[in-house]
């Protein structure tokens, strides 16, 4: 006990001590590269209410003479600010300004700085740094930093820097501001690095709606040619075929879309503007039990993000199109390769490093690989997202200045951007398909229609010509039919088996719960039978397709059975037309593929009902004779419907408005119907007799030959 008391009475407080090399570590590891280091100094100029920030790179190829100067005409600093703010690492000076919504006096700017670490970026550039600053009417203050001496000191107290006061030499007369002169650079600069620096400092302000009172200038005396013939954002925007401007907030977004055909196609194609296209925001969500990823409505109002506005310029990189829109094809392609992507600007000032090469923050390139025709890669888009600094506090920048902290607000923000882009891509797909038809690259006509056209042309040339090639045409046609049927058989299960397995998994969960609760033998037997019946369609889909006679009622019953549990889980009320005495009829085709096609339509309805989320969700499945040329199986709902989309676009491969979708569902259903001697149709309101609740999307699988 006595020993313990002596230890207690002799205790002392220990405090963290810091070696000066910590500043080196912070400068090296928090700032990725020299471009970002200059970028941070330019941001400081913006926070200082500067109108101009001039960056000068002298003797870039001679490391012993090389100098970087960053000079602004901002408010400058006095001795108190230098001592208590600038020399205080991790100061909360700017953070408190942001929290109190305190803006600058002259230009009403919201501060970009927050963590008090950006000043260390100068260390990333060179070992000797001279800081010169002056307030209006005050003395000029000078600090000289020799990082070799600072790093070798034992502690920060002995690593002091002398403050010199002098008559103005840099900021004379009424001038004021701050200047960094950086020498003993840590690396030499090449032409390519200098051009990347030009791109970095000039990307600070939004090219669309940046602050008009702030300008960044870069000069390289003696190497002016390094910055010549640089393709600009304005040059690139003139080459874009698709321009989109819009905004999103809360649960929805809107955008205006304009397609401008290239000059060489302007006679066959016309400019297409679409105004006020509405979008319901979506994100991936879990169902809570099996963790199956689906898409659910998204509401940004639960976060402090505010209204987000944007401009997107989208490009067609087909060589024929590029040659038609610019004489400098290489310049445009290089510019898109280096600058492509979607950047973020807060109060008109860029948030680094969104949109930089290598930062695919929206996974655009991955989306493009998965669905190459419909999706947009980074080198096909120049985009700017605009945030209000005072309303987007939940989007917080990382300490290393490389994007936002990936919290829930950022994940939802990113999902909202993808929701908007998905609908924009759907509009683009329409015009891109028509442009390809004009260019003669994929006319959009089906192979078998083209073969029929070939036969007509040959017949006009003379029956002898057609007779000579007809055997080979038929042989080729037969091979195409084989490929078509096999590919359809392979594709339909891929779209459907996942849904069926998910339904079976739900039955298994229910079966496990029933057995653990000691359910009756009858209940367990019923669930096992249901599981067996649920798995039968999966097995059938994997069998070779065969054409056989069946009835519409049988197809509907099997499709309903496959989707029954999903409908209950999503609280969707099924209106079964078979219970309303809808007429039955015989069809001939692959039962497996037809059931899978109906199931695919049901899946689409479930998705869009979840998106619209009406108070009561309805799904109708029935039959009709109201469409001319043959009876049809009808699937309808009270979701958002198809809007202005043309039927030809709806069934085109890779056309989709569904986030995460591939755009193959309706295309494959259309092909299944074609091989079943039928077609897919989209009846308008009033064309067929439907329950009053069904006012959304309606799709009909029409059979042109029945028994």
Secondary structure, 3 states (H helix, E strand, C coil): CHHHHHHHHCCCCCCCCCCCHHHHHHHHHHCCCHHHHHHHHHHHHHHCCCCEEEEEEECCCCCCCCEEEEEECCCCCCHHHHHHHHCCCCCCHHHHHHHCCCECCCCCCECCCCCCCHHHHHHHHEEEEEEEEECCCCCEEEEEEEHHHHHHCCCHHHCCCCEEEECCCCCCCCCCEEEEEEEEECCCCCHHHHHHHHHHHHCCECCCCCCCCCEEEEECCCCHHHHCCCCCHHHHHCCCCEEEEEEEECCEEEEEEEECCCHHHCCCCCCEEEEEEEEECEEEEECCCCCCEEEEECCHHHCCCCCEEEEEEECCCCHHHHHHHCCCHHHHHHHHHHHCEEEEEECCEEECCCCCCCCCCCCHHHHHHHCCCCCCCHHHEEEEEEECHHHCCCCCECCCCCCECCCHHHHHHHHHHHHHHHHHHHHHHHHHHHHHHHHCCCCCCCHHHHHHHHHHHHHHHCHHHHHHHHHHHHHHHHHHHHHHHHHHHHHHHHHHHHHHHHHHHHHHHHHHHHHHCCCCHHHHHHHHHHHHHHHHHHHHHCCCCCEEEEEHHHHHHHHHHHHHHHHHHCCEEEEEHHHHCCCCCEEEEEHHHHHHHHHHHHHHHHHHHHHHCCCCEEEEEEEECCCCCCCEEEEEECCCCCCCCCHHHHCCCCCCCCCCCCCCHHHHHHHHHHHCCEEEECCCCCCCCCCCCCCCCEEEEEECCCC
